Amino acid sequence: MTDRAEFFANEPWTAGVIGLGYVGLPLAVNAVERGLRVVGFDVAAPVVEQLQRGESPVEDVTSESLARALGNGLSITADEADLGVADALFICVPSPLNRHRQPDMSFIEAAAATVSRVVHPGMLVALESTTYPGTTEEVLVPAATTGGLTLDEDVFVAFSPERVSPGSGHELASIPKVVGGVSAASGRVAVAVYRRLVDTVHQVSSTRAAEMAKLLENTYRAVNIGLINEMAALAHEIDVDIWEVVEAAATKPFGFQAFYPGPGVGGHCIPLDPQYLAWRAKEAGFATRFIDLTEEVNSRMPEYVATRIAEMLNDRGLPVFGTKVLAVGLAYKAGVGDARESPALDVIAELTSRGASVVAWDPLVDDAEIDGLGIDRVDGLPADVTLAVILTDHDEFDFKAIAASADIVFDTRGAYRRRGIVMDNVVAL
């Protein structure tokens, strides 16, 4: 067989992408833009039909760029057999936690089963879904070597964690890619593949190192967010402005990176990834004290926000029960319409459980994102709000108008300070 690293580095080849969500679709479109033919596969027929019409459900991929990709070599299918033409397969499926906060491997295992049915000699199989160290070796290698295929001779296996940041404006091709093969030979082939897709590739010695690198990235963020959330609660108790403190500390040109408090953590990475690492650590009999404490602090923030609101209302002689509260923002962060794991939802649930009459306003989040949660929504700024709580600071909001219409504004995101807006009725977290 022709040297596969040389083939992937110099010849035209076909990419297959399994899972066409917020990771897989940008990868597929980027591969087309880099001159490759791409087969995108998803098990959800409605998603496939929508994409085939050129309608993108992913914020970082415009419908215009999707339509352009469809005209330049991207095919979308719900038939896994179509992946058989691919020279390299990229697995970009969800890796959530189950209700016990343990890894739900069902999507990765289903993708591995697909790999076992379409794999052929010469193929690279690369997992991009965030997971615990050891997954690629334990789940993907057996699938890729189905039917007597030999690792590093017939088939090559690697892990390269996704690093997309929805709404951040970072182009996928400009984000350095960490790549690790299950062996030196697989690593060499994988590096050749990813150099066709992105500008910078950082190779590590193994898939386990690559898997753990992704978990470290987001555990680092979670731990530091947990630290600043705890500092925010302390600062409130001793009558210090935590936002002023962070700004002052951030003037140091070395040894400090600014993190900011908020109502909790959300999205597809920060609340989940540390738990993958903690779960793997427990299997090894290792106590992850930083991760466990971080989970405790960050998961308690929605309750803390609700308690602070109750205190503000009580100071004005008002009860929580029956008071109209406007929840400003439902998304887990500004600039996106994604409400997955959003702490805003937990704050609303906590306030509702205390009897508050909560209405929510977010122009970016579709109803489907919160379907079944029983959240009352408004399409604009209501006039009869006692308290507004800023849970997501989208630029689409008119923060001056919000403060003018509500008796009290509780700003959990530092939205007013960052925008230089001073209003007497705004209270910062």
N, C-alpha and C positions, 0 to 999 in steps of 0.2 A: 504494500500500500504506500502511496505517496506520503511523504512526511506531512502530517496533518497541520503542524504549526506553520509550515511553509505555505501550505494550501490556504489556510485561513488568513494568513498575512497578505497573500498576493492575488488570490483568485476570486472571482465572483462566487458567492455562496448564498444559501437560503437560511434564514433564521426562522425558528418556530417559537412562538410565545404562548405559554399556557397561562391563562388568566389575563383578562383585559380590563383591569380596574385601574386605580390611580398609579400603580407601578408598571403593569404590563403594557397599557396603551401608550404611555409616553415612550417606553422602550421600543415598542414596535414602530411608532412613527419616526423616532430618531434613527432607527436602523434603516428605514427607507430613505430618509434624508441623507444618510451616509452611503447610499448607493446600493443597498442590499435588497433582495427580494424577501418578503416576510409573509408568513402564514400566522395569523393570530387566531387562537382557539379559546373559546369560553363555553362552559357547560350551560350557561343561562341563555336560553333561546331569545328572550326579549332583549337582552343586552346585545346579542349578535345581530338581531334584526335592526336595532337602533343604529349600531355602528355601520352596518351595511348601507343604511340610508345616508350615511355621512353626518350623523348627529352625535356629537361627543358628549358623554355624561361626565367627563373628567375635566375639572377646571383648568388644569395645566395644558390641555390639548384643545385648541379651538376647533370648531366644526370645519372651518376653512382649511386648517392644516390637516385634519383627518381626511377631508375630501381630496386634498392634494395627494396625500399618501395613497389613498385608494386608487388614484389614477396613475401612480408611479410604482406599483409593485406590491402593495399591501392587499392581501386577501383575508377576509374574516369568515370564520367557519365555526359551526357547532359540531362538526364531524371530526373526531380525533384522528381518523385515518388520513386526513389531509396533511397531518403533521409528518407523515412518512417521508415527504420530500425534503424535510429540513436537514441541514448539515449540523446545525447547532440548535439545541432546545434550551429555552430559558423559562424557568418555573417561577411565576410571579403571583402566587395564590395567597389568600389570607392566612394568617397564623394567629388567630385570636386566643383568648383565654376562655376556659369553660366557667361554669357558675361557681366552681370551687377555686377559681383563680389559678388553675393549672393549665399548661399548654394543651390546646385543642389541635391535635395533629391530623385531623380528618381530611383537611384540604390538601395538605402536603402528601399524605398517604394516597389520596385519590389521584393526585398528579403523578405520583410515582407509578401507580398502576397504569396510567396512560402511557408513561414512558416505556414501561415493560412491553406494551403492545405495539409501539411504533419505532422503537430503537433499532438501529441498523449499523453495520460496520462503518467506521469513520466519523461517527457522531460525537459531538461534545454535549454533555448534559450539565447545565449550570443551574443551581438553585439560588434564587434571590430572596425568597421569603425569609423574614427574620425568624430565627429559631435557636434552640439550645445547642451548645457545642457537642458535636458528635452526630447530629442529624444526617448530614450528607453521607457520612460513611455508613450509618446504620440503615438508612431508608433508601437513599438514591443509588448507592453502589449495587445492592442486590437487584434493584429494578433495571438498572442499565446493563447488567451482565446477564440478563435473561436469555435463555436459549443457547447458552454456551459461549456467548461473547466474552472475550478476554479483556480485562481492564488494562489500559495503556497500550494495547495492541489494536483491538477492534473498537473500543469505546473509551471515552475520556470523561472524567467527572470532576466538577469544581463547585465552589461556593463563592458568590460575589454579592454582598449585601446591598439591597436597594438603599439609596440615600436621597430619595426625592423629598422635597419639602414643599408641599402644596401652598401656592400663594406667595412663595418667597421670591419668585422671579429668577431663580437660579436655573440656567439651561442644563438639561441632563448631561449633555456632552461635555460641559465644562466642570462637572463635579468629579473629582478624582475617584477612581474605582479601586476598591480593595479586592484582590483576587487571590484565592488559594485553591490549589488542586489537592486531590486526595493522595497524590504522589507528585514527584518532580516532573514526570512526563505529562501528566494531566495538567499540572500548573503551567507548563510551557505552552501547551496548546490553548489553554484558557486565556493566557495573557495575549496571545496572538489574536484570538477572537475579540477580546474586549478593546484592544488597540484599534480595531476597525470601528468601534462604537463611540469611544470617548477619547478626550485629549490626553488624559493622564491615567496610567495604571500603576498601582502600588501592589507588588506581589508579596504575599506572605508565604510561610513555609508549608501551611496545611489548611485544610478546610476548617478545622477546629479553631485555628487562630483567626481566620476570617469571620467565622460565626461569632466568636467572642468579641472581636473588635466592634462589631455593630452593637452588641449588648453593652459594651463599655461606653460607647458614645452616648447612648441614651440613659444609661444608669448614671453617668456623670451629670447629665442635665437634671435628672430626677432628684439626685441627692442635693445638688446645689439649689434647686427650686425648693426642696423641702427645708433646707437650711434658712433660706430667706423668708419662707412662709413662717417658720418658727420665730425668726427675728422680728417679723412684722407684728406678730401677736405680742411679743415681749415689748417692742417699742410702744405699742398702744398702751400697755399696762403702766409704763413709766413716763408716758406723755412725751414721746419723741416721734418726730416725723420720719418714718423709715425711708421714704422716697428721698428726702434730703440727705439721709445718712448714706444711701447707696450712691447718690450723685457725688457726694464728697469722697467716698472711698474710691470711686471710679476715676478720680483725677490722678491717682497713682499710676505711673506709666509702666509698672511691672508688678507681677505678683498678685494681681487682682483682676477678676473678670466679673462684670456686673451681671447679676441675675435679679429679677424683680418678682415681688409677691403677686399672688392672684387668688382666685376663688377655688383653686385646685388645679389638677393637670388633666389633660384630655388628648384626644386624637388617637392615632393608630400606633404610636411608638412609645412615648414616655410612660404612660400608665402600665403598658404591657411588657415591654422588653425587660425591665429589671426582674419581673416575675419569672421569665424564662430562665434567667441566670440563677435566681433563688431556688427554683425548682430543681435545676441540675445540681446545685450545690447541696441541697438536702439529700439527693440521691447519693452524693459522695460523703455524706456525714459532716458537711461543713456548714457552719452557722454564718449567714450573711447579715450581720447586725446592722450595717449601714443601710442596706436595702430594706430590711424589715422596718427600721425606724422611719425611713423615708416614706414608705407606703403608709405607715400609721399617720404621719404628719400631714401628708398631702391628701389622703382620703378623708381626713377630718376637717379640711378647710371649708367645704360647703356648709357643714354644721356651724362652724365658727362664723361664717358670713351671716347666716341666718340669726345667730345669737347677737351679733353686733347690730343687725337691723332691729331686732326686738328691743335692744337697749336704747337705740336712737328714738324709737317710737315711744318707749316708756318714759324717756327724759322729757318728752313733749306731752305726756299724759294720754298717750294713745295706746290701744291694745294692738297686738298683732292680728288677733281674730277679727275678721271683717274688714281690715284695712286694705285698700287697694294699692297693690305694688306693681310697678312696671319693671319687668325683667328685660333689660336692654341687651340683646344678643343671646343667641342660642348656640352658635358655632364654638368649637373648642379653641379657636384662635381667630384673630382679626384677618379679614381679607379672604376668607374661605366660607363655603356653604356647608361644611362638614360638621355634623353634630355628634360624631362617634365619640363615645366616652367623655363627652363634654361636661365639665363641672357645672356649667350653667343649668343643666338638666337636674343635677343633684341639689343645687341651691333652690330651684323652683319646687322640687319635691319636698324639701325640708320646710320651706315657707308654707306650702300648701298644707302639710301635715300639722302645722301650728295654727291653721285657720285663716291665713291671709288669703285675700282675693287677688290672685296673681294673673296678670296678662303678660304675654311675651311678644317682643317685637324684634324681628331679624329679617331684613329684606333679602338676605343671601341664602338662607336655609329653606329648602323646599318642605312642604308638608310631609312628604314621604319619609324624610329624615326622622321625624318625631311621631310618625303614625302610631297610634295605640297608646301614647303616653298621657293622653287626656289634658294636654296643655292648651289653654285658651290663647289664641293669637290675635294680634291687631296688625293692620297694614300700615299704620302710621302712629304719630304721637298723640295719645289721648289727652284730653284736657283735665280730667278729674283724678289725677294721680297724687296720692299722698307722698309716696316714696318711689324713686326710681333707683334701681341698682344696676350699675354698669358691669356686665358680665363678659362682654366681648366688645372691643373698641374698634368696630368697623369705621373706616373713613366716611362711609355713607351716612353716618349719623350726624345730626346737627346738635352738638353737645351744648351749645349755648341755649338752643331752644328747649332741650330736655330740662336743663336747670331752671329755665324760666317758667316751665309748666308744672314742675313738681315742687312740693314743699321742701323735700329733702332729696339729695342725690348721694348715694353711697357708691363711690368710685373704687372698685376692686382692681382696676387695671392701670391706674395712673393716667387715664386718658386726658384729664383736664390739665394736669401738670405738664405732660409731654407736649401738649398743644399750646401751652402758655395761656390757658383760659382760667381766669380767676373769678369765682362766683362764691358769694358768702354762704350759700346753702349746700355747698359740696363738701362732703366728708370723705377723706381718702382712707383706704384700708390701712 
